[in-house]
């Protein structure tokens, strides 16, 4: 396949992404109407041709063009014509976001190829090391992420300064494959998806249920120490509630369609806050009641597009570590930073060493559409967040035009043990919805005042958090979080009674354990426990029965023979109680 062949009238360049780049192609469909795709052999030929082009040291020449010339230049490329029309007629960029500056149409030309692109570029192809880039995969991708649009073929690639950097990155990708949470979740019997249930709706297996309970137990413990009250709310509500809060105006496209019963329209809840607002408003409040912190692990439902669903990372049913803090303006900074401190404590527990806190702000062009139309309050609350973070000596970066519709927020990005980035949690300021819901309290002066509401979810959702932890730990959860703490393995059937006795003692001590009394040989049982990443394997035979001991094999391969049972129990209880990351 020649390079000129793949520069079809139906190709689309997309800006670089982290650690790489991609390019979309519409190759048409086969006789059955299915999108045609690149073969692995085609990918190799494309990569070979790219190296030849790089060796030519062709300059990248930038120029700006007018709408008429742009439409003529790309008259056979429907996708680019759509982009051009969006820029010129609607000030909409390639992602569908409104831009406030005057749109500029620009191209880059390299040898005989000219493409619509904003740039910037290197000076010429000679600056690209031919041994430091590689095409990785081909994947299907809907045009503009909309499943109602055409399915394109997306070629992913990566480029680095040196061959060694490329090699290191490829090694990281191989490690990431081993840590893929979808594979580990299936292999470790944590969760599954089923076509009859529906996409994006995970089924939690017993092992997953245990991890969820441990995470929820951690959150309840941490929040209990910080004065949170726990509440529970239903999974659906009348449309009037979501109309009042503004969610139907700003969030309807992410909500499941309504169901009508007895002439009343109901929606599955996409978030818990409207219900918590009702709980706040269930009685009169005074400044003495504030701050009021309402926490709930509520299940929410969002209709994520099919093309955006990804394992546990993007789902349609989610259990959120949710809470809403109602406070006065004077209490804001202490409460806001209390949430940030909770993030940092969780990072310590899970061994997260790299993170970034992003202050997501509004953009004035979105007022009245994407955002609540109240510019003074946007500026005020954004400055309140800046000051709180600065006063708390917590580093942050600002990201414009990514706020919630009702106020600014801190979004938390974390990195796993192998350096992959995840979006985890949020701490949102809501200056708008409490007023829409007529929430108020009597302040110290005896006057009615509208509270500020903080929406926060330090552990995000069970789904995304467990997906992250599966990769972060490579399935080797710390002891306290492991679905099974210990497995007792008899050398032969004559030791089954003793193995069962040991397992019962461990369960009495609140250690999750079972005795493997199946017909397999001892080595096969050990291998199976290792595959399931059980932290401790307790082998028992004649010597252990005689001395009331165990032979301990840890998941990391270390061993200890002749260990008294109670000494092992005490050690494991300590690991669990302290939520230690040590084995």
ROLUM-446673 format. One line per 8 residues: number of its first residue (from 1); for each residue x, y, z of C-alpha. Coordinates in Angstrom, 2 decimals. Each point is the difference from the previous one (the first is absolute). Example, Ala and Ser with C-alpha at 12.3 -4.5 7.8 and 13.67 -1.06 7.14 Angstrom:
% ROLUM-446673
1> 12.30 -4.50 7.80 | 1.37 3.44 -0.66
END
This chain:
% ROLUM-446673
1> 0.00 0.00 0.00 | 1.48 3.37 -0.94 | -0.15 3.07 2.18 | -1.99 1.82 -2.68 | -2.61 -2.76 0.11 | -0.85 0.57 3.64 | -0.31 3.76 -0.41 | -3.54 -0.64 -1.15
9> -2.69 2.69 -0.30 | -1.41 -1.48 3.19 | 2.94 0.43 2.36 | 0.06 2.21 3.06 | 2.97 1.26 1.98 | -0.47 0.46 3.73 | 2.40 1.93 2.32 | 2.57 -1.95 2.04
17> -1.02 -1.86 3.14 | 2.07 -0.88 3.03 | 2.91 -2.25 -0.99 | -1.05 -0.17 -3.62 | -2.29 0.96 -2.84 | -2.75 -1.42 -2.16 | -1.55 0.47 -3.41 | -3.52 -1.00 -1.03
25> -1.00 -1.53 -3.34 | -3.31 -0.88 -1.60 | 0.80 -2.97 -2.23 | -3.60 -0.62 -0.99 | -1.93 -3.22 0.59 | -0.06 -3.54 -1.31 | -2.88 -1.71 -1.78 | -1.69 -0.61 3.35
33> 0.22 3.65 1.00 | 2.74 -0.56 2.59 | 2.82 2.58 0.20 | 3.17 -1.10 -1.75 | 3.07 -0.13 2.23 | 3.77 0.12 -0.34 | 1.76 -3.36 0.22 | 3.15 -0.49 2.11
41> 1.94 -0.33 -3.25 | -1.32 3.37 -1.16 | 1.13 1.58 3.26 | 3.54 -1.29 -0.58 | 0.04 1.40 -3.54 | -1.26 3.38 1.17 | 2.68 0.16 2.67 | 2.69 -0.91 -2.56
49> -1.21 2.76 -2.34 | 0.00 2.48 2.89 | 3.68 -0.73 0.64 | 0.76 0.69 -3.66 | -1.84 3.33 0.20 | 1.82 0.95 3.21 | 3.33 -0.70 -1.68 | -0.91 2.52 -2.71
57> 0.28 2.90 2.47 | -3.05 1.72 -1.46 | -0.83 3.41 1.45 | -3.35 0.70 1.65 | -1.36 3.21 -1.51 | -2.74 1.86 1.84 | -2.53 2.29 -1.63 | -3.34 1.57 0.86
65> -2.82 -0.24 -2.51 | -3.47 1.46 -0.44 | -3.29 -1.95 0.21 | -0.49 -0.15 -3.78 | 3.50 -1.31 -0.66 | -0.33 -2.49 2.86 | -3.27 -1.37 -1.38 | 1.52 -0.29 -3.46
73> 3.19 -1.64 1.27 | -1.92 -2.61 1.99 | -3.09 -0.24 -2.21 | 0.22 -3.80 -0.14 | 0.52 -0.42 3.76 | -3.39 0.14 1.73 | 1.32 -0.19 3.54 | 2.35 2.95 -0.48
81> -2.76 2.00 -1.68 | -2.08 -0.60 3.13 | 2.88 1.27 2.15 | 0.45 3.06 -2.21 | -3.70 0.86 0.12 | -0.02 -0.44 3.78 | 2.93 2.37 0.42 | -1.25 2.67 -2.36
89> -3.74 -0.10 0.66 | -0.16 -1.04 3.64 | 3.40 0.70 1.57 | 0.12 -3.69 0.94 | 3.31 -1.86 0.15 | 0.71 -3.58 -1.04 | -1.29 -1.29 3.35 | -3.30 1.86 -0.24
97> 1.02 2.61 2.60 | -0.80 3.68 -0.52 | 3.03 2.27 -0.46 | -0.14 3.72 0.70 | 2.93 1.14 -2.14 | -0.27 0.71 -3.71 | 0.32 -3.37 -1.77 | 3.10 -0.57 -2.12
105> 0.11 -2.56 -2.82 | 3.52 -1.25 -0.52 | 1.77 -2.81 -1.79 | 3.40 -1.63 0.00 | 1.60 -1.23 -3.20 | 2.68 -2.70 -0.06 | 1.30 -0.98 -3.44 | -3.16 -0.60 -2.08
113> -2.35 -0.46 2.96 | -1.99 2.90 1.52 | -2.30 -0.44 2.95 | -2.28 2.12 2.16 | 1.86 0.47 3.30 | 0.49 2.63 2.70 | 3.56 -1.18 0.82 | 2.62 0.60 1.17
121> 2.41 -2.40 -1.71 | 3.70 -0.71 -0.03 | 1.90 1.82 -2.71 | 0.44 -3.02 -2.23 | -0.36 -3.78 0.06 | 3.74 -0.36 0.62 | -0.59 1.00 3.61 | -1.96 -3.24 0.49
129> 2.18 -2.98 0.88 | -0.93 -2.87 -2.36 | 0.87 -2.54 2.74 | -1.93 1.85 2.72 | -3.59 -0.28 -1.22 | -2.36 -2.92 -0.51 | -3.56 -0.65 -1.11 | -1.73 -1.94 2.75
137> -3.57 -1.06 -0.69 | -3.12 0.53 -2.07 | -3.33 0.54 1.71 | -3.50 0.99 -1.01 | -1.07 3.52 0.97 | -3.27 1.81 -0.67 | 0.32 3.36 -1.68 | 0.02 2.58 2.80
145> -0.68 -2.76 2.52 | -3.66 -0.27 -0.99 | -1.28 -3.53 -0.57 | -2.54 1.40 -2.48 | 2.86 1.10 -2.27 | 2.20 -2.05 -2.30 | 2.47 -2.50 1.40 | 3.55 1.05 -0.92
153> 3.24 -1.96 0.19 | 2.47 1.61 2.41 | 3.71 -0.70 -0.25 | 1.83 0.68 3.27 | 3.72 0.69 0.09 | 2.67 1.32 2.35 | 3.15 2.07 -0.53 | 2.95 0.77 2.28
161> 3.30 1.84 -0.05 | 2.14 -3.15 0.09 | -0.23 -3.71 -0.71 | 0.57 -0.77 3.70 | -2.95 2.19 0.99 | -2.16 -1.82 -2.54 | 1.18 -3.35 1.35 | -0.85 1.00 3.57
169> -3.44 1.16 -1.07 | -0.72 -3.24 -1.86 | 1.08 -1.97 3.07 | -2.41 2.08 2.08 | -2.79 -0.79 -2.47 | 0.74 -3.72 0.32 | -0.17 0.29 3.78 | -3.26 1.93 -0.35
177> -1.47 -2.89 -2.02 | 0.82 -2.36 2.87 | -1.67 2.43 2.39 | -3.08 0.63 -2.15 | -2.79 0.23 2.58 | -2.46 -1.70 -2.35 | 2.15 -3.13 -0.26 | 0.98 -0.02 3.69
185> -3.60 0.59 1.04 | -1.07 -3.07 -1.92 | 2.95 -2.19 1.00 | -0.31 0.88 3.70 | -3.79 -0.41 -0.11 | -0.74 3.56 1.05 | -2.53 1.20 -2.60 | -1.56 -0.94 -3.32
193> -2.16 1.59 -2.67 | -2.87 -1.86 -1.63 | -1.75 0.81 -3.27 | -3.41 -0.85 1.44 | 0.55 2.54 2.79 | 1.35 2.69 -2.30 | 3.22 1.88 -0.81 | 1.54 2.09 2.75
201> -1.93 -1.83 2.73 | 2.52 -2.07 2.02 | -0.95 -3.05 2.02 | 2.11 -0.25 3.15 | 1.04 -3.55 0.90 | 0.58 -1.00 3.65 | 3.65 1.06 -0.12 | -1.01 3.38 -1.38
209> -2.67 0.33 2.65 | 2.64 -0.44 2.71 | 2.22 2.72 -1.50 | -2.98 2.36 -0.23 | -0.88 -0.63 3.64 | 3.58 0.68 1.07 | 0.11 3.28 -1.93 | -3.36 1.04 1.36
217> 1.12 -0.96 3.51 | 3.10 2.16 -0.45 | -2.09 2.97 -1.16 | -2.48 -0.37 2.86 | 2.84 -0.14 2.51 | 1.79 3.03 -1.43 | -3.18 2.03 -0.39 | -1.29 -1.03 3.42
225> 3.11 1.52 1.58 | -0.69 3.21 -1.92 | -3.61 0.46 1.05 | -1.92 -1.28 -3.02 | -3.57 -1.25 0.36 | -1.02 -2.87 -2.26 | -3.24 0.06 -1.96 | -1.70 -2.15 -2.64
233> -2.09 1.13 -2.95 | -2.08 -1.71 -2.75 | 1.25 -0.88 -3.47 | -2.56 2.13 -1.84 | -2.05 3.16 0.41 | -2.62 2.10 -1.74 | 1.08 2.28 -2.80 | -0.94 3.05 2.09
241> 2.99 -0.58 2.28 | 2.53 -0.03 -2.85 | -1.70 2.96 -1.68 | 0.34 2.02 3.18 | 3.66 -0.82 0.53 | 0.84 0.75 -3.63 | 1.20 -3.51 -0.86 | -2.58 -0.43 -2.76
249> 1.20 3.23 -1.58 | 3.74 -0.68 0.28 | 0.29 -3.78 0.33 | -2.92 -1.60 -1.84 | 2.11 -1.56 -2.76 | 1.83 -2.09 2.60 | -3.20 -1.14 1.74 | -2.07 -3.06 -0.82
257> -3.29 0.92 -1.70 | -3.01 0.43 2.26 | -2.58 -2.63 0.82 | -3.61 0.98 0.44 | -2.25 -1.59 2.62 | -3.47 1.25 0.97 | 0.59 3.17 -1.97 | 3.25 0.85 1.82
265> 3.44 -0.01 -1.63 | 2.88 -1.54 1.97 | 3.74 0.05 -0.67 | 2.72 -2.32 1.23 | 2.29 2.16 2.10 | 3.29 1.05 -1.63 | 1.29 1.37 3.32 | -0.98 0.21 3.66
273> 0.12 3.74 0.63 | -3.67 0.84 -0.77 | -1.07 -2.51 2.65 | 2.47 1.31 2.56 | -1.29 3.52 -0.62 | -3.47 -1.26 0.91 | 1.36 -1.54 3.20 | 1.65 3.31 0.93
281> -3.32 1.75 -0.66 | -2.02 -2.49 2.05 | 0.15 2.29 3.06 | 1.05 3.49 1.00 | 3.76 0.49 0.34 | 2.09 2.51 1.88 | 3.71 0.84 0.01 | 0.31 -2.40 2.95
289> -0.89 -2.91 -2.33 | 2.81 0.85 -2.42 | 2.09 -1.41 -1.43 | -2.36 -2.85 -0.82 | 1.76 -2.88 -1.74 | -2.29 -2.58 -1.64 | 1.70 -3.12 -1.36 | -1.37 -2.85 -2.10
297> 1.30 -2.86 -2.13 | -2.85 0.53 -2.42 | -0.41 -1.87 -3.29 | -0.39 2.37 -2.95 | -0.74 -0.57 -3.68 | 1.40 1.90 -2.96 | -0.48 -0.84 -3.64 | 3.59 0.16 -1.19
305> 0.34 -0.40 -3.76 | 0.80 -3.53 -1.16 | 3.25 1.11 -1.61 | 1.19 1.48 3.32 | -0.67 -3.02 2.21 | 3.20 -1.60 1.26 | 0.05 -2.78 2.57 | -0.53 1.47 3.47
313> 1.39 3.39 -1.01 | -3.09 1.16 -1.89 | -3.20 -1.74 1.02 | -3.72 0.71 0.09 | -0.65 -1.20 3.54 | 2.30 1.30 2.72 | 0.22 0.05 3.78 | 1.35 3.37 1.09
321> 1.96 0.89 3.13 | -2.23 3.04 0.13 | -0.57 2.72 2.58 | -1.27 3.55 0.11 | 1.22 2.54 2.50 | -2.25 2.97 0.75 | 1.87 2.88 1.57 | 0.15 3.77 0.32
329> 2.42 2.11 -1.98 | 2.12 0.44 3.14 | 0.27 -3.79 0.37 | 0.80 -0.59 -3.67 | 3.79 -0.09 0.08 | 0.24 -2.36 2.98 | -2.57 -2.37 -1.48 | 1.48 0.10 -3.49
337> 3.49 -0.73 1.26 | -1.35 -2.72 2.30 | -1.05 -1.84 -3.17 | 3.43 0.56 -1.57 | 1.63 -1.38 3.16 | -2.19 -3.08 -0.35 | 1.35 -0.50 -3.53 | 3.54 0.09 1.31
345> -0.77 -2.55 2.72 | -1.43 -2.39 -2.58 | 3.09 0.46 -2.17 | 2.14 -1.06 2.96 | -2.11 -3.10 0.64 | 0.09 -1.14 -3.64 | 3.60 0.93 -0.65 | -0.81 2.64 -2.62
353> 3.15 2.07 -0.41 | -0.82 2.13 -3.04 | -3.13 2.13 -0.29 | -1.16 3.34 -1.37 | -2.85 2.15 1.24 | -1.66 1.94 -2.80 | -2.07 3.12 0.64 | -2.68 -0.19 -2.69
361> -1.49 3.41 -0.73 | -2.79 1.35 -2.21 | 0.18 1.82 -3.31 | -2.18 3.04 -0.55 | -1.10 -1.19 -3.44 | -1.82 -2.89 1.68 | -2.05 2.12 2.40 | -3.70 -0.77 -0.27
369> 0.71 -3.16 -1.99 | 2.73 -2.18 1.45 | 0.18 1.97 3.25 | -2.31 1.84 2.39 | -0.23 3.61 -1.19 | 1.54 1.88 2.93 | 3.42 1.37 -0.91 | 0.62 1.81 3.33
377> -0.54 -3.19 2.01 | 2.20 -1.98 -2.36 | 2.87 2.42 0.50 | -0.56 0.16 3.75 | -0.15 -3.75 0.63 | 2.93 -0.71 -2.29 | 2.09 2.46 2.00 | -1.21 -1.63 3.24
385> 1.31 -3.36 -1.22 | 3.31 1.52 -1.13 | 0.53 1.64 3.37 | -0.90 -3.16 1.93 | 2.47 -2.11 -1.99 | 2.75 2.62 0.29 | -0.55 0.45 3.72 | 0.13 -3.76 0.43
393> 3.26 -0.22 -1.98 | -1.55 -2.54 -2.37 | 1.34 0.26 -3.58 | -2.58 0.18 -2.78 | -0.36 0.86 -3.66 | -2.85 1.91 -1.63 | -2.03 -1.43 -2.87 | -2.53 2.36 -1.63
401> -3.44 -1.00 -1.25 | -0.28 -3.26 1.94 | -2.01 1.09 3.05 | -3.25 -1.59 1.15 | -3.06 1.90 -1.24 | -0.56 1.42 3.49 | 3.51 0.97 1.07 | 3.78 -0.54 -0.10
409> 1.57 -3.23 1.13 | 3.22 -1.79 0.80 | 0.44 -3.14 -2.12 | 2.58 -2.49 1.19 | 2.24 -1.88 -2.41 | 2.12 -2.84 1.38 | 2.63 -2.28 -1.50 | 0.25 -3.74 0.50
417> 3.16 -1.88 0.94 | 0.94 -0.32 -3.69 | -0.60 3.65 -0.80 | -3.46 -0.06 -1.58 | -2.27 2.96 0.71 | -3.52 -0.39 1.43 | -2.74 2.49 0.82 | -1.09 -0.90 3.51
425> -1.87 2.52 2.10 | -1.59 3.42 0.14 | -0.65 2.82 2.48 | -2.63 2.34 -1.45 | -1.28 3.37 1.16 | -3.71 0.59 -0.55 | -1.12 3.61 0.35 | -3.11 -0.35 -2.18
433> -2.16 -3.04 0.71 | -0.60 0.66 3.74 | -1.68 3.27 -1.02 | -2.05 -1.75 -2.69 | -1.20 -2.45 2.67 | -0.73 2.80 2.49 | 2.49 -1.37 2.51 | 0.78 2.34 2.87
441> 1.11 0.24 3.61 | -0.29 2.68 2.67 | 3.39 1.64 0.50 | 1.45 1.54 3.15 | -1.70 3.29 -0.78 | -3.38 -1.71 -0.07 | -0.37 0.41 -3.75 | -0.64 -2.59 -2.69
449> 3.10 -0.99 -1.99 | 0.56 -2.43 -2.89 | 2.62 -2.68 0.79 | 2.88 -0.94 -2.26 | -0.03 -3.67 -0.95 | 3.12 -2.06 -0.59 | -0.44 -3.12 -2.15 | 2.83 -2.42 0.71
457> 0.94 -3.60 -0.80 | 3.58 -0.73 1.17 | -0.18 -3.65 -1.02 | -1.93 0.77 -3.18 | -2.14 -3.02 -0.82 | 0.54 -3.63 1.03 | 0.26 -0.83 -3.67 | 2.77 2.42 -0.96
465> 1.84 -0.37 3.32 | 0.14 -3.79 -0.25 | 1.03 0.26 -3.65 | 2.86 2.25 1.04 | 1.01 -2.22 2.95 | 0.04 -3.11 -2.18 | 2.60 1.63 -2.23 | 1.84 1.77 2.81
473> 0.53 -3.22 1.94 | 0.01 -2.30 -3.06 | -2.70 -2.01 1.78 | 2.22 -0.48 3.06 | -2.15 1.91 2.45 | 1.33 0.87 3.44 | -1.12 -2.50 2.60 | -2.89 2.05 1.41
481> -1.50 0.46 -3.47 | 0.58 -3.55 -1.30 | -3.24 -1.97 -0.48 | 1.72 -3.03 1.60 | 2.66 0.52 2.65 | 1.24 -3.56 0.37 | -0.50 -3.45 -1.47 | 0.78 -3.12 2.02
489> 1.45 -2.83 -2.12 | 0.31 -3.53 1.40 | 2.84 -2.15 -1.32 | -2.39 -2.94 -0.37 | -3.51 -1.02 1.03 | 1.13 -1.20 3.45 | 0.68 3.64 0.90 | -3.41 1.32 -1.06
497> -1.45 0.14 3.52 | 2.92 2.06 1.28 | -0.19 2.30 -3.04 | -3.70 0.53 0.61 | 0.68 0.74 3.67 | 2.61 2.63 -0.92 | -2.38 1.65 -2.49 | -2.72 0.18 2.66
505> 2.42 1.62 2.47 | 0.97 2.61 -2.59 | -3.62 0.83 -0.75 | -0.67 0.39 3.72 | 2.79 2.56 0.01 | -1.75 1.85 -2.88 | 2.58 -1.20 -2.51 | -1.53 -1.00 -3.33
513> 1.19 -3.58 -0.51 | -0.99 -3.34 -1.44 | 1.47 -3.49 -0.03 | 0.55 -1.51 -3.43 | -1.21 -3.59 0.53 | -0.40 -0.83 -3.68 | 1.46 -3.03 -1.80 | 2.96 1.83 -1.61
521> 3.55 -0.61 1.16 | 1.65 2.50 2.36 | 2.11 1.71 -2.67 | -3.04 0.55 -2.20 | -1.85 1.56 2.94 | 2.93 2.31 0.70 | 0.10 1.00 -3.65 | -3.71 0.78 -0.01
529> 0.34 2.18 3.11 | 2.88 1.84 -1.65 | -2.06 0.62 -3.13 | -2.72 1.52 2.18 | 2.62 2.23 1.70 | -0.83 -1.32 3.49 | 2.45 1.76 2.35 | 0.63 -3.01 2.29
537> 0.07 -3.74 -0.66 | 0.10 -2.17 3.13 | 1.32 -3.49 -0.75 | -0.70 -2.63 2.65 | 1.30 -3.58 0.31 | 1.05 -2.47 2.70 | 2.55 2.33 1.62 | -2.46 2.91 0.13
545> -2.75 -2.20 1.46 | 2.37 -1.33 2.67 | 1.32 3.44 1.02 | -3.18 2.07 -0.55 | 1.81 2.17 -2.52 | -0.18 0.94 -3.67 | 2.49 0.32 -2.84 | -0.55 3.45 -1.47
553> 0.51 0.85 -3.68 | -0.54 3.62 -0.88 | -1.13 1.30 -3.36 | 3.45 1.51 -0.59 | 1.65 -3.43 0.28 | 1.43 0.33 3.51 | -0.54 -2.87 2.47 | -0.03 -0.63 3.72
561> -0.31 -3.50 1.43 | -1.18 -1.00 3.44 | -1.94 3.22 0.61 | -2.39 -0.13 2.98 | -3.57 0.58 -1.09 | -0.67 2.78 2.51 | 3.13 1.86 -1.06 | -1.23 -0.04 -3.58
569> -3.47 1.13 1.09 | 1.42 2.96 1.91 | 2.20 1.07 -2.91 | -2.85 -0.12 -2.53 | -2.38 1.85 2.33 | 2.60 2.76 0.28 | 0.33 0.26 -3.78 | -3.78 0.26 -0.32
577> -0.53 2.45 2.86 | 2.71 2.38 -1.26 | -0.93 -0.44 -3.66 | 3.66 -0.60 -0.67 | 1.37 -0.33 -3.51 | 2.60 -2.46 1.30 | -0.53 -3.72 -0.45
END
